[in-house]
Amino acid sequence: MKFNKFGKAVSIAAVGIVALSTLTACGGGTSRGGGSSQTASLKKGDLIGISMPTKADQRWNVDGANLVRDLEKAGFKTKLAYANNSTSQQSNDINNLVSAGAKAIVVAAVDGTAVGPAVKQAESQGDVVVSYDRLIMNTDAVNYYVTFDLERTGILEANTIINKLNLKNGGGKDTPYNIALFAGSDDDNNAPYFFKGAWNLLKPYFESGQLVDPSGLVTKDTTNADWKKISVHAWDQSQAQKQMDAFMTKLGQKPLAAVLSPYDAISLGVMKSIKNARPDMTPSIPFSATGTQNKSAWPIITGQDGMDIAITNITYGAQEQTVFKNVALLAKQTTSLFTQIADGKTPKSTDSAMNNGKKDVPTWLLKSDELVKNPTGDQKGLHYEVEVGFITEAQYKKDIAAPIIK
């Protein structure tokens, strides 16, 4: 948010580090390239159905609008439906889109497994099926998959922690750094890949003793397959807060160096928990990897999806970064697939196909970006969201002017 996103809809209220907003987050294959055997007679002027998970989320509203704009500009007709985060409604939406004459469907699944029978029915009637952002699982009825590089999200988040804590140069060698780790929703196929990208980089510092999880949920023996032990169901902010509450109880009055959060709403739950349990901790005292650990210092907190509230919290130092996925790129790639098919071509990708449990689905992996307050190298500033059209200049100014509750 999937970050992706950069999950499912999350209800959040107020502003600042205890603020809540209504936005969202978010198998590796063995073959490369390749296309689909799908040869449906899709042509310009045909109807393409679009099924999005929920309207109660800035991310999916932008996705839906992008797809309608790009597909219609390319000469297709469109019909857009939102499923209110209901698996049964999404299945009905897909059936209705096919009944309305759609020759192809784009599906950002509420649940990648539950929607399988509906897309199977659509594919059996000749529709081209594109899995959008989240892979539809355990069915051979998916023709193409368009998403962002899932492991890259975790890599960007982990590298932020590694660099800020100076772990490569011995940070935490004398006194280990306490860290909390979270993974995405246990029903989202994207979540284990976010975690894998991060854990592959962080695990060596658990093994060296530089990082430690006081809760005991993550140890040097943790594997990528153990991600559900720290998953946050439905990417839910309130659930994340409960899990962080338990962590803070174990932490006591000790310093907290960092929190690996895969999604901005989870980050918000983490922040609220920290403020409730340890009012001495404040973003005005950022955690430093040099010298004596200050128990009142604010930890390094990661995120994903470039939510408005993340812009506010990064501006005021409560969050270190957010992984932002320019979803306009997803719409453009999806439109390109349909245009190629309408032109009688078979789309081919140079990325590795991803296996959904039934087949290797031809996959296009797009590149996400890291947004930070003071960009360096490949990092981008917060205004980048305006530059790519994800938010308006007015919204950006509102975000960076929002007060932070101390």
GITACOR-V495052 format. One record per pair of residues at least 4 apart in sequence whose ideal C-beta (glycine too) atoms are under 7 Angstrom apart, sorted by the first residue. I is the first residue (numbers start at 1). GAP is how many residues later the second one is. D is the distance in Angstrom with one decimal. If there is no record, write none. Layout:
# GITACOR-V495052
{{I;GAP;D} {I;GAP;D}}
This chain:
# GITACOR-V495052
{{1;4;3.4} {1;5;4.6} {1;6;4.9} {1;23;4.9} {1;24;2.7} {1;25;3.8} {1;58;6.0} {1;262;5.6} {1;303;5.9} {1;304;4.0} {2;5;5.2} {2;23;5.4} {2;24;1.3} {2;131;6.8} {2;132;6.0} {2;182;6.1} {2;186;5.1} {2;188;3.7} {2;189;6.6} {3;22;5.1} {3;23;5.5} {3;150;5.4} {3;259;6.6} {3;260;5.6} {3;301;2.6} {3;302;4.5} {3;320;5.2} {3;322;6.2} {4;21;6.2} {4;22;4.2} {4;129;6.8} {4;144;5.8} {4;149;6.6} {4;300;5.9} {4;301;5.9} {4;321;4.5} {4;364;7.0} {5;20;5.9} {5;21;4.8} {5;54;6.3} {5;143;6.8} {5;299;6.0} {5;300;4.7} {5;320;4.3} {6;19;6.7} {6;20;6.1} {6;142;6.4} {6;147;7.0} {6;298;5.2} {6;299;4.5} {6;317;6.1} {6;318;6.6} {6;319;3.3} {6;362;6.2} {7;17;5.0} {7;18;3.3} {7;19;4.8} {7;177;6.2} {7;178;5.6} {7;181;6.2} {7;227;6.9} {7;228;2.9} {7;256;5.8} {8;16;6.4} {8;45;6.7} {8;77;5.4} {8;102;6.8} {8;177;6.7} {8;226;4.7} {8;227;5.7} {9;13;6.8} {9;15;5.4} {9;45;4.3} {9;47;4.8} {9;48;4.9} {9;76;5.1} {10;13;6.7} {10;14;5.9} {10;225;5.9} {10;226;5.8} {10;227;5.1} {10;255;4.2} {11;9;6.8} {11;11;5.5} {12;7;6.9} {12;8;2.7} {12;9;4.2} {12;10;6.1} {12;225;5.3} {12;253;5.9} {12;256;6.0} {13;7;4.0} {14;4;6.2} {14;5;4.1} {14;6;5.7} {15;4;4.0} {15;297;6.6} {15;387;4.8} {15;388;6.4} {16;296;6.5} {16;386;6.7} {16;387;6.1} {16;388;4.1} {16;389;4.3} {17;254;4.1} {17;258;6.4} {17;296;5.8} {17;301;4.4} {17;387;6.1} {17;388;6.4} {18;253;6.8} {18;254;4.8} {18;257;6.0} {18;387;5.4} {19;249;6.8} {19;290;5.4} {20;217;6.2} {20;248;6.2} {21;286;6.2} {21;287;6.1} {21;288;4.7} {22;34;5.4} {22;35;6.5} {23;34;5.4} {23;35;4.9} {23;36;6.2} {23;242;6.7} {23;282;6.9} {23;284;4.6} {24;33;4.3} {24;35;5.2} {24;36;6.9} {24;211;6.7} {24;281;6.8} {25;159;6.6} {25;210;4.6} {25;238;3.4} {25;240;6.4} {25;279;5.9} {25;280;5.1} {26;107;6.6} {26;108;6.5} {26;158;6.8} {26;162;6.1} {26;164;4.8} {27;327;6.0} {27;328;4.2} {27;329;6.8} {28;324;6.5} {28;326;6.1} {28;327;7.0} {29;323;5.3} {29;324;3.6} {29;325;4.7} {29;326;4.5} {29;331;4.2} {29;334;7.0} {30;330;6.7} {31;322;4.7} {31;329;4.8} {32;320;5.5} {33;315;5.5} {33;316;6.0} {33;317;5.9} {34;314;6.6} {34;319;6.1} {34;328;5.3} {35;311;3.9} {35;312;5.6} {35;313;4.9} {35;327;5.7} {36;107;4.1} {36;108;6.1} {36;310;6.9} {36;326;5.9} {38;90;5.4} {38;105;4.4} {40;63;6.5} {40;86;4.9} {40;87;6.6} {40;88;5.1} {42;4;5.6} {42;61;5.1} {42;62;5.6} {42;86;5.8} {42;296;6.5} {42;299;4.9} {42;300;5.3} {43;299;5.2} {44;31;3.8} {44;32;6.5} {44;298;5.3} {45;30;6.4} {45;32;6.7} {46;30;6.1} {46;31;6.7} {46;57;4.2} {47;30;4.5} {47;32;6.1} {47;53;6.7} {47;54;5.0} {47;55;4.8} {47;56;6.3} {48;23;5.5} {48;28;5.0} {48;30;5.5} {48;54;6.1} {48;56;4.8} {48;58;6.7} {48;290;6.4} {49;30;5.3} {49;48;3.0} {49;49;6.9} {49;53;3.5} {49;56;4.4} {50;14;6.3} {50;17;5.2} {50;18;7.0} {50;28;6.1} {50;29;6.9} {50;30;4.6} {50;31;6.9} {50;56;4.8} {51;30;5.4} {51;32;6.5} {51;39;5.8} {51;42;5.0} {51;43;5.4} {51;46;6.7} {51;54;6.4} {51;55;6.9} {51;56;4.8} {51;57;6.9} {52;8;4.6} {52;11;6.2} {52;12;4.9} {52;28;7.0} {52;30;5.1} {52;31;7.0} {52;56;5.3} {53;7;5.7} {53;30;5.6} {53;32;5.8} {53;55;5.5} {53;57;4.7} {54;6;5.8} {54;28;6.0} {54;29;6.6} {54;30;5.9} {54;31;4.5} {55;5;6.9} {55;6;6.2} {55;27;4.1} {57;4;6.7} {58;4;6.4} {59;4;6.5} {59;246;6.3} {59;268;6.8} {60;4;6.2} {60;48;6.8} {61;4;6.4} {62;4;6.1} {62;265;5.8} {62;328;6.3} {63;4;6.4} {63;45;6.7} {63;264;5.1} {63;267;6.8} {63;268;6.8} {64;4;6.4} {64;16;5.1} {65;4;6.2} {66;4;6.1} {66;261;6.3} {66;262;5.3} {66;265;3.6} {67;4;5.8} {67;39;6.3} {67;264;4.8} {67;267;6.5} {68;4;6.0} {68;10;4.9} {68;12;5.7} {69;4;6.2} {70;4;6.4} {70;261;4.7} {70;262;6.0} {70;265;4.3} {71;5;4.5} {71;7;5.1} {71;264;5.4} {71;267;6.9} {72;4;6.4} {72;6;5.8} {74;261;5.2} {74;265;5.3} {76;262;6.5} {79;18;5.9} {79;21;5.9} {79;23;6.6} {81;12;4.0} {81;16;6.4} {83;6;4.6} {83;7;3.6} {83;10;5.6} {83;27;5.5} {84;5;5.6} {85;25;5.6} {86;4;6.4} {86;24;6.7} {87;4;6.6} {87;23;5.1} {87;24;4.8} {87;27;3.9} {87;28;6.7} {88;4;6.5} {89;4;6.1} {90;4;6.5} {90;20;5.0} {90;25;5.7} {91;4;6.6} {91;24;6.1} {91;26;6.9} {91;27;4.0} {92;4;6.1} {93;4;6.3} {94;4;6.6} {94;11;6.1} {94;13;6.6} {94;24;4.1} {94;25;6.4} {94;28;5.9} {95;4;6.3} {95;23;6.0} {95;26;6.7} {96;4;6.2} {97;5;4.5} {97;8;5.8} {98;4;5.5} {98;24;4.9} {98;27;6.0} {98;29;6.1} {102;25;6.4} {103;24;6.1} {104;23;5.5} {104;24;3.9} {104;234;6.1} {105;17;5.5} {105;22;5.5} {105;24;5.8} {106;24;4.8} {106;26;5.0} {106;228;5.9} {107;8;6.3} {107;12;6.2} {107;22;6.9} {107;24;6.1} {107;25;6.1} {107;29;6.3} {108;24;4.4} {108;25;5.1} {108;26;6.0} {109;6;4.7} {109;25;4.9} {109;27;5.4} {110;5;6.9} {111;4;6.4} {111;76;5.8} {112;22;5.4} {112;23;5.7} {112;24;5.2} {112;25;4.3} {112;77;4.8} {113;24;4.7} {113;25;5.7} {115;4;6.0} {115;21;5.9} {116;4;6.1} {116;20;6.3} {116;21;6.8} {116;22;5.7} {116;23;4.1} {117;4;6.5} {118;4;6.6} {119;4;6.1} {119;10;5.0} {119;17;5.8} {119;20;6.3} {119;22;4.8} {119;23;6.6} {120;4;6.3} {120;19;5.4} {120;21;4.2} {121;4;6.8} {122;5;4.2} {122;7;6.1} {123;4;5.8} {123;6;5.2} {123;18;3.7} {128;15;5.3} {128;213;6.2} {129;12;5.7} {129;13;5.3} {129;14;5.1} {130;13;6.6} {130;14;4.9} {130;16;6.3} {130;204;5.8} {130;207;6.3} {131;4;5.3} {131;5;4.5} {131;11;4.9} {131;14;4.4} {131;230;6.8} {132;14;5.8} {132;198;6.6} {132;202;6.5} {133;14;5.3} {133;197;6.4} {134;54;6.7} {134;55;6.2} {134;56;5.9} {135;10;5.5} {135;54;5.0} {135;219;5.9} {135;221;5.3} {135;226;6.8} {136;6;5.0} {136;220;6.4} {137;52;5.9} {137;219;4.8} {137;220;5.3} {138;218;6.4} {138;219;4.2} {138;220;5.6} {139;217;7.0} {139;219;5.6} {140;218;4.7} {140;219;4.9} {142;214;6.2} {142;219;5.1} {144;193;5.6} {144;203;6.5} {144;217;6.9} {144;218;5.4} {145;209;5.9} {145;216;4.6} {145;217;6.9} {145;218;4.5} {146;184;5.6} {146;187;5.0} {146;188;5.3} {146;218;4.9} {147;216;6.9} {147;218;6.4} {148;177;4.9} {148;217;6.6} {148;218;4.9} {148;220;4.9} {149;216;4.5} {149;217;6.9} {149;218;6.2} {149;219;6.6} {150;40;5.4} {150;43;3.5} {150;44;6.1} {151;4;6.1} {151;42;5.3} {151;45;5.7} {151;46;3.4} {152;4;6.2} {152;45;6.3} {152;216;5.7} {153;4;6.6} {153;41;4.9} {153;44;6.2} {153;109;6.9} {153;151;5.7} {153;170;4.8} {153;215;6.0} {154;4;5.9} {154;40;4.6} {154;41;6.0} {154;42;6.4} {154;43;2.8} {154;44;3.3} {155;4;6.1} {155;42;4.4} {155;43;6.9} {155;46;6.5} {156;4;6.7} {156;167;5.2} {156;214;4.7} {157;41;5.4} {157;103;6.1} {157;105;6.9} {157;145;3.9} {157;166;6.5} {158;4;6.1} {158;39;7.0} {158;40;4.0} {158;43;4.0} {158;44;5.2} {158;102;7.0} {159;4;5.9} {159;42;6.6} {160;4;6.1} {160;140;6.8} {160;142;5.6} {160;160;5.6} {160;161;5.1} {161;4;6.0} {161;97;4.7} {161;99;6.5} {161;139;5.8} {161;141;6.8} {162;5;4.7} {162;6;6.4} {162;39;6.4} {164;125;6.4} {164;136;4.8} {164;156;6.7} {165;6;4.6} {165;7;6.4} {165;12;5.7} {165;92;5.9} {165;93;6.4} {165;124;4.6} {166;5;3.7} {166;123;4.2} {167;4;4.8} {167;5;6.3} {167;38;5.1} {167;43;5.6} {171;6;6.9} {171;39;6.5} {171;118;4.5} {172;4;5.2} {172;5;4.2} {172;38;3.4} {172;39;6.2} {173;37;6.0} {175;118;6.1} {176;33;5.7} {176;34;6.0} {176;35;6.5} {176;36;4.5} {177;33;6.4} {177;34;5.5} {177;80;3.7} {177;81;6.8} {178;34;6.1} {178;36;5.4} {178;73;6.3} {178;76;5.9} {178;77;6.3} {178;78;5.2} {178;79;5.7} {179;32;5.1} {179;34;6.0} {179;78;5.8} {179;79;4.7} {179;80;7.0} {179;81;6.8} {180;33;6.8} {180;64;6.6} {180;67;4.9} {180;79;4.6} {181;32;6.3} {181;37;5.0} {181;49;5.4} {181;79;4.4} {182;48;5.5} {182;50;5.7} {182;58;6.4} {182;78;6.3} {182;79;5.2} {182;80;6.3} {182;84;5.5} {183;8;5.7} {183;11;7.0} {183;12;4.4} {183;44;4.4} {183;47;4.9} {183;48;4.6} {183;79;6.2} {184;4;5.4} {184;6;6.7} {184;7;3.1} {184;10;5.7} {184;47;6.4} {184;48;6.7} {184;51;5.9} {184;78;4.9} {184;79;6.3} {185;6;5.6} {185;46;6.3} {185;47;6.4} {185;48;5.6} {185;49;5.3} {185;50;4.9} {186;42;5.1} {186;45;4.3} {186;47;5.7} {190;4;6.3} {191;4;6.5} {191;36;6.9} {191;40;6.4} {192;4;6.0} {192;32;6.9} {192;35;5.1} {193;4;6.5} {194;4;6.8} {194;68;4.7} {195;4;5.6} {195;29;6.7} {195;32;4.2} {196;4;6.2} {196;28;4.6} {198;4;5.9} {198;62;5.8} {199;4;5.5} {199;25;5.8} {202;4;6.7} {202;9;6.6} {203;4;6.3} {204;4;6.3} {205;5;4.4} {205;6;4.4} {206;5;5.2} {206;13;6.6} {206;14;4.3} {207;13;4.5} {213;4;6.0} {213;5;4.2} {213;6;7.0} {214;36;4.6} {214;37;5.0} {215;31;6.8} {215;32;4.8} {215;35;4.8} {217;12;5.4} {217;13;5.5} {218;4;4.9} {218;12;6.4} {222;4;4.9} {227;4;6.2} {232;4;6.2} {232;7;5.3} {232;8;4.8} {232;11;6.5} {232;34;5.4} {233;6;5.7} {235;28;5.3} {235;30;6.1} {235;31;6.4} {236;4;6.6} {237;4;6.5} {237;28;4.4} {237;29;6.7} {237;31;5.2} {237;32;4.3} {238;4;6.7} {238;31;6.4} {239;4;6.5} {240;4;6.2} {240;26;4.2} {240;29;3.2} {240;30;6.0} {241;4;6.3} {241;28;3.6} {241;31;5.3} {241;32;4.8} {243;4;6.7} {244;4;6.2} {244;25;6.2} {244;26;4.8} {244;29;3.6} {245;4;6.7} {245;28;5.0} {245;32;6.8} {246;4;6.9} {247;4;6.1} {248;25;5.8} {248;26;6.7} {248;29;3.8} {248;30;6.7} {251;5;5.9} {253;42;6.1} {254;41;6.4} {255;38;4.2} {255;39;6.4} {255;40;4.5} {255;42;6.3} {256;43;4.5} {257;30;5.5} {257;42;5.8} {257;43;6.8} {258;41;5.2} {258;42;4.2} {259;11;5.3} {259;40;5.4} {259;42;4.7} {260;42;5.9} {261;5;4.7} {261;6;4.3} {261;9;5.8} {261;40;5.9} {261;41;5.2} {261;42;5.5} {262;4;6.5} {262;42;5.6} {263;40;6.4} {263;41;4.8} {263;42;6.1} {264;4;6.7} {264;39;4.1} {264;40;6.3} {264;41;5.1} {264;43;4.1} {264;45;6.7} {264;46;4.2} {264;58;5.7} {265;4;7.0} {266;4;6.5} {267;4;6.3} {267;34;5.3} {267;36;4.3} {267;52;5.7} {268;4;6.5} {268;41;6.5} {269;4;6.4} {270;4;6.4} {270;31;6.3} {271;4;6.4} {271;30;6.9} {271;47;6.0} {272;4;6.3} {273;4;6.0} {274;4;5.8} {274;7;5.6} {275;4;6.4} {280;16;4.4} {281;15;5.6} {281;16;7.0} {281;17;5.5} {282;14;6.8} {282;16;5.9} {282;124;6.4} {283;15;4.5} {283;33;6.1} {283;34;4.2} {283;35;4.5} {285;9;6.3} {285;11;5.5} {285;12;4.8} {285;13;6.0} {286;11;6.4} {286;12;5.7} {286;31;6.1} {287;10;4.2} {287;11;6.1} {287;12;5.4} {287;13;5.9} {288;9;6.7} {298;20;6.9} {300;20;4.8} {301;18;5.0} {301;19;5.9} {302;18;6.2} {302;19;5.9} {303;7;5.3} {303;16;5.6} {303;18;6.7} {303;19;4.2} {304;18;6.1} {304;19;4.2} {305;17;6.6} {306;4;6.2} {306;16;5.2} {306;18;3.6} {306;65;6.0} {306;79;5.5} {306;84;6.7} {308;4;6.9} {308;87;6.7} {308;91;5.0} {309;4;6.2} {310;4;6.0} {310;9;5.8} {310;12;4.3} {311;4;6.3} {311;71;5.1} {311;85;7.0} {311;88;4.1} {311;89;6.4} {312;4;6.5} {312;87;5.1} {312;88;6.9} {312;90;4.4} {312;92;6.9} {313;5;4.0} {313;6;4.0} {314;5;5.0} {314;7;6.8} {314;8;6.6} {314;58;6.7} {314;59;5.3} {314;68;6.2} {315;58;6.5} {315;67;6.8} {315;85;4.7} {316;88;4.1} {318;86;6.4} {321;49;5.5} {321;50;6.4} {321;51;4.8} {322;49;5.2} {323;45;5.3} {323;47;5.8} {324;44;6.5} {324;45;5.1} {324;47;4.9} {324;60;7.0} {324;61;6.5} {325;43;4.6} {326;43;6.9} {326;62;4.9} {326;64;6.8} {327;4;6.8} {328;4;6.4} {328;60;6.3} {328;61;6.4} {329;4;6.3} {329;37;4.9} {330;4;6.2} {330;36;6.5} {331;4;6.2} {332;4;6.4} {333;4;6.8} {333;31;5.2} {333;33;6.6} {334;4;6.9} {335;4;6.1} {336;4;6.3} {337;4;6.5} {337;10;4.8} {338;4;6.2} {339;4;6.3} {340;5;4.2} {340;7;4.8} {341;4;6.9} {341;6;6.8} {349;13;5.3} {349;14;6.1} {349;15;5.1} {351;12;5.3} {351;13;5.9} {351;14;4.5} {352;11;6.7} {353;7;3.8} {353;8;5.9} {353;9;5.5} {353;10;5.4} {354;7;5.5} {354;9;4.6} {355;5;5.2} {356;5;5.6} {369;11;5.1} {369;15;6.7} {370;9;5.0} {370;10;6.8} {371;9;5.5} {371;10;6.9} {371;11;5.5} {371;13;6.0} {372;7;4.9} {373;9;6.9} {375;4;4.2} {375;5;5.3} {375;6;4.6} {380;4;4.1} {383;4;6.3} {383;13;6.3} {384;4;6.4} {385;5;4.3} {385;6;4.9} {385;11;6.8} {386;5;5.9} {386;6;6.8} {386;7;5.3} {386;10;4.9} {391;4;4.3} {391;5;5.7} {392;4;7.0} {393;4;6.4} {394;4;6.5} {395;4;6.3} {396;4;6.5} {397;4;6.0} {398;4;6.6}}
